[in-house]
């Protein structure tokens, strides 16, 4: 499912127009991004938690040249699935 399909599904389930559904979805994503930039967690009970994790500096190997490269420390976005999402995942897996 891509963004357009998600907007269409939201509009169909809520009775919103596609424009309103797209605006609501974009506002949700923007708000999550703003909170992560501040270093805050965003918890959607049953769905999951978005947070920021610190990655340590490390050395890596360039696969083409074999040279050692230093990778600097950085902050990365992290998502941990909530209970409802995990149940849905298990149910989908059983259907296969």
Steps between C-alpha positions, in 0.01 A plus 500: 500500500636840407412845635221561247340165576522572874333839453222333298450236771485763776247703299284193438502387865437842652275663243751785466589644164827382354644850543402509868636148554830594333525817712432303820757236411764760408432689824540176698832418334625858542412498870680168556808638319496821708488303825782269392713803408448624857612159629152411626326162472163466327289212632185387321355241737440170324681614184853574614760747621724728296821607673853623437798273560868591510733298282862480610784590269645192336731378230369329188653342196442628146393187309646621170845606617532319831608827662402572858263795536406687818124540541416789735253476788148611414141503616251277319123460507379177655158330502382229738174330403218500753287205608214547248744530212687188609174303525403612149843398372472153655150453355622599152792259532268209589293562184802437276 
